[in-house]
Amino acid sequence: MTAKPKKPPRDWEGPSLRTVFVGLSIVSVLMGVLAYYRYSQSEKSIMRGMPALEAAGKDMTPEQCIDAVLAWHARCEGLSFMCNNTVPEAMFHCLKAQDRAKDCAELKPDEVSKGQWVFYKCKDRNTMCKRTKQCACADAYRAFDSFCRTDQESVQVAL
């Protein structure tokens, strides 16, 4: 009997390329399902707050709407980027509950034409913006201004 020749040693031995790709595919699918689940739960959580803001807006001034929206934002259980991006919509729901023509007339055109006015308003109410690009207070004031500029029809949302 002859002995089988011994295989020459390889530099590296590990899982086959097929195993690696199957593993990566499984992980990718699981991550996609998890991301979709988290997104849909966040959306449901955020949308549950809108009717309450709309109902509360019937008896609130715009400043009180801003307070209510900031309080809603602080307890928002959704993904942070979704909560941040929903502030203008939340303001719209609160503001549209009543006619705001008188409140809109009080906005000073020379003041709101300068983009920094929102940060001064936030500073005055002790809700200073830590990051100017992600500031719920500034977004709330911008939404109020936008609501007035569109004749109480809509608010501009940032993309």
C-alpha positions as CSV (number, residue, x, y, z in Angstrom):
1,M,0.0,0.0,0.0
2,T,1.1,3.4,-0.8
3,A,0.6,6.3,1.5
4,K,-1.4,9.3,0.3
5,P,0.9,12.2,-0.4
6,K,0.6,14.9,2.2
7,K,-1.0,18.2,1.1
8,P,1.4,21.1,1.0
9,P,0.6,23.6,3.8
10,R,-1.4,26.7,2.8
11,D,-0.6,30.2,3.9
12,W,-4.1,30.7,5.2
13,E,-7.0,28.5,5.9
14,G,-10.4,29.7,7.0
15,P,-14.0,29.7,6.0
16,S,-14.8,29.5,2.3
17,L,-15.7,32.6,0.4
18,R,-19.3,31.2,0.0
19,T,-19.6,31.0,3.8
20,V,-18.4,34.5,4.3
21,F,-20.9,35.9,1.7
22,V,-23.8,33.9,3.1
23,G,-22.9,35.2,6.6
24,L,-22.7,38.8,5.4
25,S,-26.1,38.4,3.5
26,I,-27.8,37.1,6.7
27,V,-26.4,39.9,8.8
28,S,-27.4,42.5,6.1
29,V,-31.0,41.2,6.0
30,L,-31.3,41.2,9.8
31,M,-29.9,44.7,10.0
32,G,-32.4,45.8,7.3
33,V,-35.4,44.3,9.2
34,L,-34.2,45.8,12.5
35,A,-33.8,49.3,10.9
36,Y,-37.3,49.1,9.3
37,Y,-38.8,48.0,12.6
38,R,-37.2,50.8,14.5
39,Y,-38.2,53.4,11.8
40,S,-41.8,52.3,11.7
41,Q,-42.0,52.3,15.5
42,S,-40.5,55.8,15.6
43,E,-43.0,57.0,13.0
44,K,-46.0,55.6,14.9
45,S,-44.7,57.2,18.2
46,I,-44.2,60.6,16.5
47,M,-47.6,60.6,14.8
48,R,-49.4,59.8,18.1
49,G,-48.3,63.2,19.4
50,M,-49.8,65.2,16.6
51,P,-53.5,65.1,17.6
52,A,-52.6,66.1,21.1
53,L,-50.7,69.2,19.9
54,E,-53.6,70.0,17.5
55,A,-56.1,69.8,20.3
56,A,-53.9,71.9,22.7
57,G,-53.3,74.5,20.0
58,K,-57.0,75.6,20.2
59,D,-56.3,77.4,23.4
60,M,-52.6,78.4,23.0
61,T,-50.7,81.4,21.8
62,P,-47.8,80.8,19.4
63,E,-45.3,81.0,22.3
64,Q,-47.3,78.4,24.2
65,C,-47.3,76.3,21.0
66,I,-43.5,76.6,20.9
67,D,-43.4,75.5,24.6
68,A,-45.7,72.5,23.9
69,V,-43.7,71.5,20.9
70,L,-40.4,71.7,22.7
71,A,-41.8,69.7,25.6
72,W,-43.1,67.1,23.0
73,H,-39.6,67.1,21.4
74,A,-37.9,66.5,24.8
75,R,-40.0,63.4,25.4
76,C,-40.1,62.1,21.8
77,E,-39.4,58.4,21.7
78,G,-38.6,58.2,18.1
79,L,-35.2,58.2,16.4
80,S,-33.5,61.5,17.2
81,F,-33.2,62.7,13.5
82,M,-36.9,61.9,13.0
83,C,-37.9,63.9,16.2
84,N,-35.7,66.8,15.1
85,N,-37.1,66.9,11.6
86,T,-40.8,66.7,12.8
87,V,-40.6,69.9,14.8
88,P,-42.0,72.1,12.0
89,E,-44.8,69.7,11.4
90,A,-45.6,69.6,15.1
91,M,-45.7,73.4,15.1
92,F,-48.1,73.3,12.1
93,H,-50.5,71.0,14.0
94,C,-50.5,73.3,17.0
95,L,-50.7,76.6,15.1
96,K,-53.4,75.5,12.6
97,A,-55.9,74.9,15.4
98,Q,-57.0,78.5,15.3
99,D,-56.7,81.7,13.2
100,R,-53.3,83.3,13.8
101,A,-53.6,86.4,11.7
102,K,-53.2,88.7,14.7
103,D,-50.1,86.8,15.9
104,C,-48.6,86.8,12.4
105,A,-49.1,90.6,12.2
106,E,-46.9,91.0,15.3
107,L,-43.9,89.4,13.6
108,K,-41.5,92.2,12.6
109,P,-40.5,91.9,9.0
110,D,-37.2,93.7,9.5
111,E,-36.3,91.3,12.4
112,V,-37.3,88.0,10.6
113,S,-35.5,88.9,7.4
114,K,-32.3,88.3,9.3
115,G,-31.7,84.6,9.8
116,Q,-30.2,84.9,13.2
117,W,-33.4,86.2,14.9
118,V,-34.5,82.7,15.9
119,F,-31.3,82.2,17.9
120,Y,-31.9,85.4,19.8
121,K,-35.4,84.3,20.6
122,C,-34.2,81.0,21.8
123,K,-31.6,82.7,24.0
124,D,-34.2,85.0,25.4
125,R,-36.3,82.0,26.5
126,N,-33.3,80.1,27.9
127,T,-33.4,77.4,25.3
128,M,-30.1,78.2,23.8
129,C,-29.2,76.2,20.7
130,K,-26.1,73.9,21.3
131,R,-25.9,73.1,17.6
132,T,-27.3,75.6,15.1
133,K,-28.2,72.9,12.5
134,Q,-30.1,70.8,15.0
135,C,-32.0,73.2,17.2
136,A,-35.6,72.4,18.0
137,C,-36.3,75.9,19.4
138,A,-35.0,77.6,16.2
139,D,-36.9,75.2,14.0
140,A,-40.1,76.0,16.0
141,Y,-39.7,79.7,15.5
142,R,-38.9,79.2,11.8
143,A,-42.0,77.1,11.4
144,F,-44.1,79.9,13.0
145,D,-42.6,82.4,10.6
146,S,-43.2,80.0,7.6
147,F,-46.7,79.4,8.8
148,C,-47.4,83.2,8.7
149,R,-45.6,83.7,5.3
150,T,-47.8,81.0,3.7
151,D,-51.1,82.6,5.0
152,Q,-51.5,79.9,7.6
153,E,-51.5,77.1,4.9
154,S,-48.3,75.2,5.6
155,V,-44.8,75.3,7.0
156,Q,-41.6,74.8,5.2
157,V,-39.7,71.7,6.2
158,A,-36.0,71.3,5.9
159,L,-34.7,68.3,4.0
